[in-house]
């Protein structure tokens, strides 16, 4: 049997989320989860979200955002979970079904056990929808820096500095220019491959190639760690190493690797839904592909070309 469930990730002014403990006689009694419930016949996913929030918590949702979609199997059920971030509501949150409620930071969870499907949300919560990758090989630096400022004005929150064709000294200079633009505006900066440079420049993280992932023994705890993956084995390796997120590619044909056969969205979904690590789709993708990535289990898209258009 296959059911769809709408799930509310309520976020308060302290960036805490609301968790509910499943009461008796529900299955998984005592486990913690985000509020929500089953989508009824002829009901939209948002209509379910709105109804469940009122029935379980006594609130009316005002401001929300459609977020990630994940597929899981519970006992004899196949479940598709439609997560929504909820930013604003009317009324006071109250337990309407005798459930325990708690506001908690996802970085420091105080309750357990958490339903397995919800552990993914702990990893994905602070990651942005789009992960931009620099592209100096096809764009003059002054033009690129102008594009970067424009994208930040339009909501860009994270960028990877990936320049394989310039020397190290030029890379350091370029990285500092990107950092000077991004840091004052709260944009996360990730350096490709070079952990030492990432630490030297005090950026937010480092992005590892699939080859580096295979030889890595430990991940630097002070950095966000991203990794490039191309198959389920590499994704599971990243998960075991507790990497923060991965990009999975190529989903579509790319200019940089025209001879590589893309995996397509079906294979992408198969991999994402068999992993608890947040995954960006990469390879021939632009902003218009964001919704498709979400529908197939991704947290967004990564892009080196189309995202700057």
N, C-alpha and C positions, 0 to 999 in steps of 0.2 A: 504494500500500500504506500502511495506517495502523497505527502501533504506539504502544503506551503505554510510558513509561519512568518508573521511580521514581528520584528523585535525592536524595542525602543531603547536606545542608549541615551538616557537623559543626562545632560551635562549642566552642572550648576556653575555659579560665578567663581568658584574655587577650582574649576576644571576637574571636579570629582564626578563620578558616575553613580547612578542608582542601581544597586543590586538587590534582588529579592530571593528569599529562601523558599524553596518549594515545600508547601505544607502537606501534611497527611490529608487525604489518601492519594495524592498524586504520585505517579511514578517518579523515581529518583528523589524521593522524599528527603529533605535536609540539604540537598545540593543547592548551590547559589547560581543565579542566572540573571540575565536582563529581562525586564518585564516584556510580555508579548503573548501572542496566541495564534491559533490556527485560523487560516483564511477560509471563510465560509463560501459556499457556492454563490457565484455572481457578485462577489465582494472584491473590490480592488485592494491592493496591498496597503495603501494608505488608509482606506476605510477601516480595515482590520486594525491597523496601528491606532487610529483615533478611538475606535470602539474599545479596544483592550485597555488603552491608557485610562479611559473613563471608568471602565468596569473594575479594573484592578487597583487604580490609584486615585480615582476621583478627580482627574484633571482633564482639561481640554487642550490639545496640542495646537499651538499657534505657529511656531517656526520650526522647520525640520529640514533635513537633507537626506535624500536617498543615498545609502552608502553601499557596503559590500554585500554580496550574495554568496552563500556557502551551502554546499550540499553535504549531508551526513546521513549515516544509517544508525538508527537506534532500535535495538531489539529487532522487531519485524517491520519497522517503518523506515522508509526513505524520506528524509526531510530536507526541504529547501528553505533555508533561513534568509529572510530579507531584512537586513539591518538598516535602521534609520538613526542618524544622529538627531537628537531633539534638543534645541537650544532655548525654546521659550514655550511656556504653557500658562494656562489660566487655572487658578485654584491652588490649594495646598495639597501636597503629596500625602496621601493617607493609605494605609493597608486596608483594602476593601475585602480581602479574601483570607484574612487571618494569617497572612504571610509576614515574616520579619523583613524589614527593609533597612538598608544601610547605605549611606553615601561614603564612597571610598575612592582614593586615588588609585588608578590602575598601575602606577609605578610602585606602589607599596600596599598590596592587597592585605587586608586584615582578616578576611573570611575565607573559609575553605570547607569542603571541596567545591570547586567551580565546575559546572558542567563542561565537558571537554570541548564542545563547540564554541564556548565563550572564551577559552584561553587564547584563541587566535586574535580576538579583539584586543586583548591586553598588549599584544605585539604591534598591532596595526594602528592603534588609536591615534598616535601622534604623527604618523607619516602622512605627507601631503598627497594630493591626487595625481600630481604630475612631477616627474623627475627629469629635469632637463640636462642635456649633456653638451659640453662646449664643442665647437666645430670650426676652429681656426683654419683648418686645411682647405675650407671652401669659402671662407669669409674673411675680409680684411679686419684687423683687430679693432680699429676705431668703429667700424660698422657693427661688429659683433657686440662691443661694449654698449653701443646705443640700443641694439636689440635687447640686450640683457636688462637695461634700465626700463625699457618699455614693458618687458614681460613681468618684471617685478611690480610695476605699476598696475599690471593686470592680474596680480595674485600669485605669481610664482614663489614657491617656498623652499625649493631645494634644487641644487645644481651640482653636477659632477664635472670637475676639471679633468678632461681626458684629451691629451694632446701627445700623440705618439711620434709626431714628425718634427718636433722642435727640440733643440738641445736643452739640457737641464737648466742652464742659466736663464734662457728665455722662458722656460716653463715657470721658474720661480718668480720672475718679474710679472708674467701674465697672471699667475695665481694671486699674487699680492694685489694686482689691479682688480681682479674679480672679488677678492675678499673685501677690499675697501668699498666696493659698491654694495656688496651683499650684507655684510655684518651690521652696519648701522640700521638696516631695514629688516633684520631678523630672519634673513634667508640662510638656510643651512648650506654649508659648502663642504663637498666631499672631494678628496683627491684620489685619482685613479692610481692604484697599485703601490704607491710609495708611502709606506707607513712612517718612515723617518721624516719625510717632508711634511706629512700631515701633522705630526707632532711638533715639528719645528715652527710651522706657520700657525699652529693652534687653531686649525680648522675643526669642523664638527666630526668628520669621519674619513674613512678610506674605503675605496671600492676595489675589491679583489677580482682578478681574472679567475676563470675556472681552473687553470693550471696552478695558480697560487693557492687556491682553496684546497687543492689536493695535498699540498705539502705543509699547510699551516698546522701548527701544533696547538697554539693558543691564540685567542683574539684579544687585542688590547682593550681593556675594560673602559678606558677613558674615551674611546672613540666609537661612533656609530659605524657598524661594519655592514657594507653592502657587498654583494657578490654576483658575478655573471654566471648563469647556468643555462644549459642547453638540453638537458634531459632529466628524467626523474632521479637518477642516481646522484647527480650533482646537487639537485635540490635537497635530497635527504642528507647528503653530506653537510651542506650548509646548515640544515636544521640541527644536526648533531653537534655542530660547532657553536650553536647558539648565535648565528649571524642574525643581525637585525632585520634584514630584508634581502631579497634577491631580485634580479631582472632575468626574465626567461625569454630566450630568443632562438631563432627568428620566428615571429608569428607570421609575418608576410615577407614577400621578396624584398631584398634590400639592395641599394646601390653599391654598398661596400662589400657585400658577399653575394654577388648575383648567381653564383653556381651552387649555393647551398639551398636545399629544398626546405621551404618553410614548414613549420609544424601545423599551422592553421589553428583556428579557435577551438575546435573539438579536442585536439590533443592538449592544448593549453589548459582547457577546463579540467581534463582528466588529471593532469599533474597538480593543478592548484588545489583541487578538492581531495587530494590524497596527501596533503601537507598542511602543517600548522604554521608555516612561515609566511609572512606577507610577500606577495609576488607582484612585481610590475611587469606588464607586457611590453616587449621591445621588438623592433624590427619592422620598418616600413610604416610606422604608426604616427599619427598626429592627434591633435586635440579632439577631432571628431570621433576617434576610436575609444575615448574614455568610457562611454556607456557600455560599449561592447566588452571591454575588459572587465568592468564591474559585473556584468551579467554572466561572465564566464569564470568568476571566482578570483579575479585579480583585484588589487587595491587601486589600480590606476595604470597610467602608461608612462614609459620612459622613451625619450626621443632625442636624436642628435641632429636631425635635419628639419623635419616638418614642424616641430614645435616652435622653431624660430621664424616661420613664415608669417 
